[in-house]
Amino acid sequence: MTDTSRPLPLAGVRVLDISQVMAGPYACMLLGDLGADVIKIEPPGTGDQTRGSMGFKMKGADSLGFLNMNRNKRSVTLDLKTGAGKEALKTLARDADILVENYRPGALRRLGLGYEVLKEINPRLVYTSISGFGQTGPWADRPGFDLMAQAMSGVMSVTGYPDSPPVKAGVPVADIGCALFAIYATLAAYIGAKNTGQGQYIDAALFDTAMAFSVWDTCDWWGTGKPPQPLGTSNKMTAPYQAMACADGHFVMGANNQKLWVQLCQLMGREELLQDPRFTNIAQRLAHRAELQEELERTFRTQGKDYWVETLLANGIPAGPILSYPEAFGSDHAKERRMRMEIDHPVEGKVPNIGFAVKLTGTPQQVRRHPPLLGEHTEEVLAEAGLSSERIAQLRAEGAFGA
């Protein structure tokens, strides 16, 4: 039972979000959804690069991508190349619990805003850096985005079909995955700092994330000595477990243990496959995956995908349709799970956002703030930090907030 009187889990936690584009902003949005006070520090003029991305226009200047990764934040514009801007950030860092940044490695350190400087101001600060390849190693200085992380981590080598050109995962697995790993480490360090009074520095990399996701593939390589290859929708551990062609397209199914394999053959009226030496166990079915698919599709092609999904599910065999995004979001299940929500925005009106991926039942996440306009909360936040209106005006005159 939800108790709306209970504070959100991260209520009272102050986060400085000095990041742009995806991994950093997404990570900080998750903290905001859980109640943290997230202050988004943006460069004057342009702000987060994602404000102007995506190639289609909304009513205002901000893209729908920005609006989907920056709810529950307040925006402060600071020119961190100016002395006044640096002073303002140090003032905010004094009372912050967490700082997340995704500048090129060493950039904030060269500006005099690295962890070693800020921890002197606030020893309990948890300072999280997100980058393409991490803060150390020969690739550390390279610009890094999701595509490069997928390519250079090995992930792209197993994506797609055999003999196809290189293919990346359809969604930014390195970016979103790094956001999740970064938050896992950041919250652990925050709990530690609550106990000890000492924060720490966290080094999160898209490259490391993508490699961590490859646990099945690397185990296959280490165990056999053979580098894994792309398998399309198939699975290297079991078969049949993949997309199958049928009379009107494709669907996915998985008879991925011996019991389900026997049930599948009996259901399809293909009991002879149980005696076929190519398919007697998982090892043989993996060794003859192409022939197995051909045999099964001979039967699957006699009916449409709806028939097969319903029939397999009715008999306890996992199966599902392959949906487009409109179909997925339009499904009764996605609606029940509230995977699309609308939030109010002062310029756009109602804005669609992806719903909360994990449901907290006692203290459910809330949308408390619209994605901020650029610099919308600059003076408000600095005043909360203890600066007088006169000092804020002086910082403005000194270029802290841009020209």
Kinemage of the C-alpha trace (Angstrom):
@kinemage 1
@onewidth
@group {chain A} dominant
@subgroup {mainchain}
@vectorlist {calphas} color= white
{ca met a 1} P 0.000 0.000 0.000
{ca thr a 2} L 1.440 3.378 -1.005
{ca asp a 3} L 1.893 5.913 1.800
{ca thr a 4} L 2.041 9.319 0.111
{ca ser a 5} L 2.990 10.984 3.395
{ca arg a 6} L 6.380 9.272 3.374
{ca pro a 7} L 9.248 11.310 1.912
{ca leu a 8} L 10.922 10.021 -1.228
{ca pro a 9} L 14.070 7.967 -0.503
{ca leu a 10} L 16.514 10.654 -1.656
{ca ala a 11} L 14.673 13.675 -0.252
{ca gly a 12} L 17.258 16.107 1.089
{ca val a 13} L 20.094 14.828 -1.114
{ca arg a 14} L 21.690 17.620 -3.181
{ca val a 15} L 23.135 16.647 -6.578
{ca leu a 16} L 25.165 18.843 -8.920
{ca asp a 17} L 24.652 17.621 -12.496
{ca ile a 18} L 27.515 18.977 -14.626
{ca ser a 19} L 26.814 16.690 -17.565
{ca gln a 20} L 25.381 16.777 -21.040
{ca val a 21} L 23.746 14.535 -23.646
{ca met a 22} L 22.767 11.115 -22.220
{ca ala a 23} L 24.623 9.026 -19.625
{ca gly a 24} L 25.159 11.772 -17.043
{ca pro a 25} L 21.798 13.529 -17.447
{ca tyr a 26} L 19.930 10.201 -17.406
{ca ala a 27} L 21.726 9.114 -14.230
{ca cys a 28} L 20.927 12.388 -12.492
{ca met a 29} L 17.294 12.264 -13.616
{ca leu a 30} L 16.954 8.885 -11.901
{ca leu a 31} L 18.241 10.479 -8.692
{ca gly a 32} L 15.743 13.312 -9.117
{ca asp a 33} L 12.881 10.864 -9.662
{ca leu a 34} L 13.729 9.386 -6.260
{ca gly a 35} L 13.561 12.753 -4.541
{ca ala a 36} L 17.037 14.261 -4.875
{ca asp a 37} L 17.364 18.004 -5.462
{ca val a 38} L 19.242 17.965 -8.769
{ca ile a 39} L 20.917 21.201 -9.839
{ca lys a 40} L 21.823 21.070 -13.528
{ca ile a 41} L 24.870 23.251 -14.215
{ca glu a 42} L 24.850 24.317 -17.877
{ca pro a 43} L 27.061 26.498 -20.051
{ca pro a 44} L 25.455 29.860 -20.830
{ca gly a 45} L 23.905 30.405 -24.236
{ca thr a 46} L 23.549 26.869 -25.524
{ca gly a 47} L 23.126 24.828 -22.375
{ca asp a 48} L 23.162 21.029 -22.596
{ca gln a 49} L 23.888 20.041 -26.214
{ca thr a 50} L 20.771 17.867 -26.202
{ca arg a 51} L 18.535 20.925 -25.914
{ca gly a 52} L 19.070 21.524 -29.622
{ca ser a 53} L 19.305 17.945 -30.922
{ca met a 54} L 17.056 15.450 -32.734
{ca gly a 55} L 16.370 17.227 -36.017
{ca phe a 56} L 12.752 18.176 -35.388
{ca lys a 57} L 11.407 21.163 -33.523
{ca met a 58} L 9.094 21.489 -30.582
{ca lys a 59} L 7.241 24.687 -29.708
{ca gly a 60} L 10.257 25.980 -27.811
{ca ala a 61} L 14.007 25.596 -28.114
{ca asp a 62} L 14.359 22.317 -26.220
{ca ser a 63} L 14.260 18.914 -27.919
{ca leu a 64} L 12.042 16.066 -26.791
{ca gly a 65} L 15.225 14.145 -26.001
{ca phe a 66} L 16.228 16.818 -23.497
{ca leu a 67} L 12.724 16.829 -22.039
{ca asn a 68} L 12.902 13.051 -21.496
{ca met a 69} L 16.227 13.087 -19.642
{ca asn a 70} L 16.021 16.168 -17.470
{ca arg a 71} L 12.789 16.197 -15.485
{ca asn a 72} L 13.040 16.814 -11.733
{ca lys a 73} L 15.973 19.217 -12.113
{ca arg a 74} L 16.665 22.918 -11.700
{ca ser a 75} L 18.901 24.709 -14.207
{ca val a 76} L 21.743 27.060 -13.311
{ca thr a 77} L 23.922 28.604 -16.003
{ca leu a 78} L 27.595 29.036 -15.084
{ca asp a 79} L 30.578 29.903 -17.242
{ca leu a 80} L 33.155 27.669 -15.582
{ca lys a 81} L 35.971 29.291 -17.530
{ca thr a 82} L 35.540 32.488 -15.511
{ca gly a 83} L 36.743 33.049 -11.989
{ca ala a 84} L 33.262 34.117 -10.944
{ca gly a 85} L 31.712 30.981 -12.414
{ca lys a 86} L 34.219 28.777 -10.602
{ca glu a 87} L 33.528 30.587 -7.348
{ca ala a 88} L 29.794 30.021 -7.762
{ca leu a 89} L 30.294 26.298 -8.388
{ca lys a 90} L 32.528 25.957 -5.334
{ca thr a 91} L 29.833 27.659 -3.292
{ca leu a 92} L 27.279 25.112 -4.500
{ca ala a 93} L 29.684 22.201 -3.932
{ca arg a 94} L 30.057 23.175 -0.285
{ca asp a 95} L 26.625 21.780 0.565
{ca ala a 96} L 26.270 19.150 -2.167
{ca asp a 97} L 26.188 15.418 -1.515
{ca ile a 98} L 26.903 14.241 -5.067
{ca leu a 99} L 28.489 15.732 -8.178
{ca val a 100} L 28.185 14.044 -11.578
{ca glu a 101} L 30.184 15.269 -14.579
{ca asn a 102} L 30.958 13.936 -18.049
{ca tyr a 103} L 33.513 16.368 -19.411
{ca arg a 104} L 36.552 14.967 -21.221
{ca pro a 105} L 38.883 13.352 -18.645
{ca gly a 106} L 40.857 15.983 -16.792
{ca ala a 107} L 38.864 18.956 -18.107
{ca leu a 108} L 37.378 20.010 -14.783
{ca arg a 109} L 40.685 19.339 -13.038
{ca arg a 110} L 42.392 21.730 -15.440
{ca leu a 111} L 39.723 24.316 -14.593
{ca gly a 112} L 40.588 23.952 -10.917
{ca leu a 113} L 37.334 22.092 -10.206
{ca gly a 114} L 38.560 18.521 -9.901
{ca tyr a 115} L 37.837 16.166 -7.033
{ca glu a 116} L 41.038 17.004 -5.151
{ca val a 117} L 39.996 20.660 -4.983
{ca leu a 118} L 36.325 20.158 -4.165
{ca lys a 119} L 36.920 17.526 -1.484
{ca glu a 120} L 38.883 20.149 0.464
{ca ile a 121} L 35.736 22.259 0.436
{ca asn a 122} L 33.422 19.312 1.149
{ca pro a 123} L 35.103 16.078 2.337
{ca arg a 124} L 31.852 14.075 2.167
{ca leu a 125} L 31.265 14.876 -1.524
{ca val a 126} L 30.808 11.903 -3.849
{ca tyr a 127} L 32.314 13.010 -7.182
{ca thr a 128} L 31.342 10.838 -10.168
{ca ser a 129} L 33.026 11.223 -13.557
{ca ile a 130} L 31.446 9.577 -16.599
{ca ser a 131} L 33.501 9.295 -19.772
{ca gly a 132} L 33.869 7.217 -22.878
{ca phe a 133} L 36.951 5.233 -21.862
{ca gly a 134} L 37.625 6.123 -18.226
{ca gln a 135} L 40.143 8.400 -16.533
{ca thr a 136} L 43.156 6.106 -17.092
{ca gly a 137} L 44.596 4.028 -19.918
{ca pro a 138} L 45.893 4.811 -23.413
{ca trp a 139} L 42.397 5.569 -24.752
{ca ala a 140} L 41.384 7.861 -21.878
{ca asp a 141} L 41.790 11.093 -23.831
{ca arg a 142} L 39.696 9.932 -26.779
{ca pro a 143} L 36.230 11.392 -27.236
{ca gly a 144} L 33.839 8.569 -26.478
{ca phe a 145} L 30.210 8.018 -27.317
{ca asp a 146} L 27.937 4.985 -27.244
{ca leu a 147} L 28.839 3.945 -30.804
{ca met a 148} L 32.581 3.895 -30.082
{ca ala a 149} L 32.053 2.021 -26.815
{ca gln a 150} L 29.967 -0.645 -28.557
{ca ala a 151} L 32.541 -0.986 -31.327
{ca met a 152} L 35.689 -1.064 -29.212
{ca ser a 153} L 34.372 -3.196 -26.353
{ca gly a 154} L 33.530 -6.184 -28.555
{ca val a 155} L 29.759 -5.712 -28.329
{ca met a 156} L 29.426 -4.823 -31.997
{ca ser a 157} L 31.352 -7.950 -33.011
{ca val a 158} L 28.456 -10.120 -31.792
{ca thr a 159} L 25.590 -7.894 -32.941
{ca gly a 160} L 23.698 -8.628 -36.155
{ca tyr a 161} L 23.778 -11.727 -38.337
{ca pro a 162} L 26.705 -13.842 -39.550
{ca asp a 163} L 28.496 -12.222 -42.513
{ca ser a 164} L 26.490 -8.978 -42.141
{ca pro a 165} L 28.144 -5.540 -42.065
{ca pro a 166} L 28.826 -4.106 -38.577
{ca val a 167} L 25.631 -3.447 -36.620
{ca lys a 168} L 25.211 -1.640 -33.305
{ca ala a 169} L 22.550 -2.453 -30.744
{ca gly a 170} L 19.388 -0.555 -31.609
{ca val a 171} L 19.341 1.274 -28.270
{ca pro a 172} L 22.305 3.032 -26.572
{ca val a 173} L 23.284 0.190 -24.257
{ca ala a 174} L 26.631 1.701 -23.255
{ca asp a 175} L 25.163 5.103 -22.438
{ca ile a 176} L 22.159 3.907 -20.450
{ca gly a 177} L 24.095 1.031 -18.903
{ca cys a 178} L 26.845 3.390 -17.761
{ca ala a 179} L 24.228 5.661 -16.202
{ca leu a 180} L 22.906 2.715 -14.195
{ca phe a 181} L 26.348 1.496 -13.117
{ca ala a 182} L 27.325 5.062 -12.174
{ca ile a 183} L 24.241 5.482 -9.995
{ca tyr a 184} L 24.792 2.091 -8.349
{ca ala a 185} L 28.323 3.156 -7.365
{ca thr a 186} L 27.342 6.719 -6.480
{ca leu a 187} L 24.581 5.687 -4.099
{ca ala a 188} L 26.854 3.096 -2.478
{ca ala a 189} L 29.505 5.772 -1.941
{ca tyr a 190} L 26.866 8.190 -0.620
{ca ile a 191} L 25.768 5.610 1.969
{ca gly a 192} L 29.413 5.125 2.908
{ca ala a 193} L 29.917 8.868 3.263
{ca lys a 194} L 26.896 9.072 5.559
{ca asn a 195} L 28.609 6.538 7.816
{ca thr a 196} L 32.184 7.840 7.657
{ca gly a 197} L 31.944 11.479 6.624
{ca gln a 198} L 34.294 10.745 3.706
{ca gly a 199} L 33.182 10.852 0.095
{ca gln a 200} L 35.160 9.450 -2.807
{ca tyr a 201} L 35.894 9.724 -6.504
{ca ile a 202} L 34.064 7.419 -8.954
{ca asp a 203} L 35.359 6.666 -12.448
{ca ala a 204} L 32.570 5.327 -14.720
{ca ala a 205} L 33.200 4.534 -18.391
{ca leu a 206} L 30.979 3.578 -21.327
{ca phe a 207} L 33.703 1.197 -22.525
{ca asp a 208} L 33.844 -0.654 -19.200
{ca thr a 209} L 30.053 -0.847 -19.092
{ca ala a 210} L 29.810 -2.392 -22.537
{ca met a 211} L 32.463 -4.964 -21.638
{ca ala a 212} L 30.643 -5.787 -18.392
{ca phe a 213} L 27.493 -6.491 -20.407
{ca ser a 214} L 29.354 -9.156 -22.388
{ca val a 215} L 29.435 -11.706 -19.564
{ca trp a 216} L 27.917 -14.559 -21.621
{ca asp a 217} L 30.062 -13.834 -24.668
{ca thr a 218} L 33.353 -13.599 -22.790
{ca cys a 219} L 32.591 -16.796 -20.868
{ca asp a 220} L 32.000 -18.510 -24.202
{ca trp a 221} L 35.347 -17.238 -25.520
{ca trp a 222} L 37.316 -18.052 -22.360
{ca gly a 223} L 35.760 -21.503 -22.188
{ca thr a 224} L 36.250 -22.513 -25.830
{ca gly a 225} L 39.094 -20.303 -27.015
{ca lys a 226} L 36.918 -19.177 -29.945
{ca pro a 227} L 35.839 -15.537 -30.254
{ca pro a 228} L 32.021 -15.301 -30.293
{ca gln a 229} L 30.307 -14.420 -33.555
{ca pro a 230} L 26.995 -12.669 -34.286
{ca leu a 231} L 23.973 -14.953 -34.154
{ca gly a 232} L 21.082 -12.683 -35.103
{ca thr a 233} L 18.265 -13.385 -32.652
{ca ser a 234} L 19.649 -16.773 -31.621
{ca asn a 235} L 21.289 -17.595 -28.304
{ca lys a 236} L 24.709 -19.162 -27.801
{ca met a 237} L 23.600 -21.116 -24.722
{ca thr a 238} L 20.473 -22.884 -25.923
{ca ala a 239} L 18.235 -23.619 -28.919
{ca pro a 240} L 15.613 -23.090 -30.166
{ca tyr a 241} L 15.512 -19.605 -28.665
{ca gln a 242} L 15.096 -16.981 -31.387
{ca ala a 243} L 12.854 -15.320 -33.953
{ca met a 244} L 11.065 -17.717 -36.287
{ca ala a 245} L 9.448 -17.103 -39.664
{ca cys a 246} L 5.765 -17.933 -39.961
{ca ala a 247} L 2.958 -17.398 -42.497
{ca asp a 248} L 2.697 -13.628 -41.983
{ca gly a 249} L 6.068 -12.511 -40.622
{ca his a 250} L 8.123 -13.419 -37.563
{ca phe a 251} L 7.636 -14.027 -33.854
{ca val a 252} L 9.980 -15.037 -31.036
{ca met a 253} L 9.909 -18.257 -29.062
{ca gly a 254} L 12.061 -20.223 -26.678
{ca ala a 255} L 12.018 -23.944 -26.005
{ca asn a 256} L 15.228 -23.496 -24.101
{ca asn a 257} L 15.322 -26.623 -21.971
{ca gln a 258} L 14.708 -30.304 -22.661
{ca lys a 259} L 11.207 -30.356 -21.160
{ca leu a 260} L 10.064 -27.437 -23.324
{ca trp a 261} L 11.712 -28.999 -26.388
{ca val a 262} L 9.708 -32.169 -25.953
{ca gln a 263} L 6.512 -30.166 -25.409
{ca leu a 264} L 7.182 -28.104 -28.562
{ca cys a 265} L 7.699 -31.135 -30.784
{ca gln a 266} L 4.563 -32.785 -29.455
{ca leu a 267} L 2.500 -29.621 -29.850
{ca met a 268} L 3.652 -29.141 -33.447
{ca gly a 269} L 3.049 -32.783 -34.320
{ca arg a 270} L 6.758 -33.165 -35.063
{ca glu a 271} L 7.598 -36.032 -32.709
{ca glu a 272} L 10.100 -37.376 -35.243
{ca leu a 273} L 12.399 -34.478 -34.305
{ca leu a 274} L 12.775 -36.001 -30.847
{ca gln a 275} L 14.494 -38.990 -32.432
{ca asp a 276} L 16.633 -36.972 -34.833
{ca pro a 277} L 20.282 -37.326 -33.660
{ca arg a 278} L 20.939 -33.700 -34.637
{ca phe a 279} L 18.465 -32.441 -32.025
{ca thr a 280} L 18.529 -34.918 -29.123
{ca asn a 281} L 19.977 -32.462 -26.582
{ca ile a 282} L 20.921 -28.794 -26.282
{ca ala a 283} L 24.517 -29.362 -27.403
{ca gln a 284} L 23.349 -31.073 -30.592
{ca arg a 285} L 20.699 -28.453 -31.260
{ca leu a 286} L 23.292 -25.694 -30.906
{ca ala a 287} L 25.645 -27.534 -33.256
{ca his a 288} L 22.849 -27.814 -35.846
{ca arg a 289} L 21.059 -24.526 -35.194
{ca ala a 290} L 20.486 -23.676 -38.877
{ca glu a 291} L 18.975 -27.089 -39.653
{ca leu a 292} L 16.843 -26.875 -36.517
{ca gln a 293} L 15.450 -23.501 -37.563
{ca glu a 294} L 14.703 -24.807 -41.055
{ca glu a 295} L 12.815 -27.806 -39.675
{ca leu a 296} L 10.751 -25.761 -37.234
{ca glu a 297} L 9.933 -23.052 -39.755
{ca arg a 298} L 8.507 -25.666 -42.128
{ca thr a 299} L 5.725 -26.059 -39.575
{ca phe a 300} L 5.596 -22.473 -38.327
{ca arg a 301} L 4.961 -21.241 -41.884
{ca thr a 302} L 1.614 -23.057 -41.927
{ca gln a 303} L 0.052 -20.496 -39.531
{ca gly a 304} L 0.356 -16.807 -38.652
{ca lys a 305} L 2.223 -15.243 -35.745
{ca asp a 306} L -0.870 -14.600 -33.632
{ca tyr a 307} L -1.811 -18.276 -33.827
{ca trp a 308} L 1.641 -19.468 -32.833
{ca val a 309} L 2.136 -16.993 -29.987
{ca glu a 310} L -1.256 -17.825 -28.486
{ca thr a 311} L -0.814 -21.569 -28.997
{ca leu a 312} L 2.676 -21.741 -27.547
{ca leu a 313} L 1.772 -19.604 -24.548
{ca ala a 314} L -1.331 -21.698 -23.891
{ca asn a 315} L 0.942 -24.715 -23.655
{ca gly a 316} L 3.546 -23.148 -21.378
{ca ile a 317} L 6.152 -22.378 -24.048
{ca pro a 318} L 7.554 -18.801 -23.970
{ca ala a 319} L 6.669 -16.785 -27.086
{ca gly a 320} L 5.879 -13.231 -28.097
{ca pro a 321} L 5.208 -10.913 -31.024
{ca ile a 322} L 7.851 -8.529 -32.387
{ca leu a 323} L 6.351 -5.086 -31.812
{ca ser a 324} L 7.179 -1.642 -33.114
{ca tyr a 325} L 7.442 1.157 -30.559
{ca pro a 326} L 3.898 2.398 -31.340
{ca glu a 327} L 2.618 -1.152 -30.859
{ca ala a 328} L 4.614 -1.686 -27.673
{ca phe a 329} L 3.551 1.594 -26.056
{ca gly a 330} L -0.011 1.057 -27.275
{ca ser a 331} L -0.258 -2.380 -25.691
{ca asp a 332} L -2.569 -2.890 -22.749
{ca his a 333} L 0.394 -4.158 -20.758
{ca ala a 334} L 2.510 -1.004 -21.299
{ca lys a 335} L -0.531 1.090 -20.381
{ca glu a 336} L -1.071 -0.905 -17.203
{ca arg a 337} L 2.623 -0.530 -16.384
{ca arg a 338} L 2.334 3.235 -17.074
{ca met a 339} L 5.305 3.263 -19.429
{ca arg a 340} L 4.144 6.492 -21.025
{ca met a 341} L 3.274 9.510 -18.926
{ca glu a 342} L 2.680 13.167 -19.658
{ca ile a 343} L 4.253 15.986 -17.696
{ca asp a 344} L 3.443 19.682 -17.698
{ca his a 345} L 5.920 22.109 -19.254
{ca pro a 346} L 5.671 25.922 -19.258
{ca val a 347} L 6.388 26.184 -23.003
{ca glu a 348} L 5.354 22.840 -24.512
{ca gly a 349} L 2.226 22.144 -22.465
{ca lys a 350} L 1.816 18.395 -22.040
{ca val a 351} L 5.046 16.533 -22.868
{ca pro a 352} L 5.273 12.724 -23.234
{ca asn a 353} L 7.894 11.021 -21.079
{ca ile a 354} L 8.877 7.388 -20.666
{ca gly a 355} L 7.472 6.063 -17.406
{ca phe a 356} L 9.477 4.890 -14.422
{ca ala a 357} L 11.303 1.665 -15.269
{ca val a 358} L 11.221 0.360 -11.687
{ca lys a 359} L 8.222 0.724 -9.418
{ca leu a 360} L 8.706 1.602 -5.747
{ca thr a 361} L 5.491 0.669 -3.984
{ca gly a 362} L 6.051 2.413 -0.660
{ca thr a 363} L 7.501 5.674 -1.968
{ca pro a 364} L 6.814 5.736 -5.717
{ca gln a 365} L 8.857 8.073 -7.867
{ca gln a 366} L 7.287 11.434 -8.634
{ca val a 367} L 7.566 14.117 -11.281
{ca arg a 368} L 7.988 17.155 -9.066
{ca arg a 369} L 9.588 19.510 -11.584
{ca his a 370} L 9.313 20.029 -15.329
{ca pro a 371} L 12.535 19.771 -17.388
{ca pro a 372} L 14.012 23.204 -16.673
{ca leu a 373} L 14.361 26.084 -19.067
{ca leu a 374} L 17.980 27.118 -19.536
{ca gly a 375} L 19.134 29.014 -16.460
{ca glu a 376} L 15.617 29.075 -15.028
{ca his a 377} L 16.760 28.658 -11.423
{ca thr a 378} L 20.159 30.374 -11.361
{ca glu a 379} L 19.410 33.103 -8.858
{ca glu a 380} L 17.049 30.910 -6.812
{ca val a 381} L 19.680 28.232 -6.267
{ca leu a 382} L 22.503 30.643 -5.509
{ca ala a 383} L 20.332 32.471 -3.004
{ca glu a 384} L 19.612 29.134 -1.291
{ca ala a 385} L 23.382 28.606 -1.121
{ca gly a 386} L 23.634 31.745 1.011
{ca leu a 387} L 24.659 34.361 -1.548
{ca ser a 388} L 23.074 37.777 -1.158
{ca ser a 389} L 21.277 39.479 -4.024
{ca glu a 390} L 24.148 41.949 -4.162
{ca arg a 391} L 26.746 39.190 -4.488
{ca ile a 392} L 24.687 37.422 -7.152
{ca ala a 393} L 24.475 40.682 -9.084
{ca gln a 394} L 28.237 41.084 -8.745
{ca leu a 395} L 28.839 37.528 -10.037
{ca arg a 396} L 26.605 38.300 -12.985
{ca ala a 397} L 28.602 41.454 -13.725
{ca glu a 398} L 31.811 39.371 -13.544
{ca gly a 399} L 30.511 36.964 -16.201
{ca ala a 400} L 29.645 33.997 -14.010
{ca phe a 401} L 26.388 33.389 -15.870
{ca gly a 402} L 27.597 34.265 -19.356
{ca ala a 403} L 27.739 37.452 -21.354
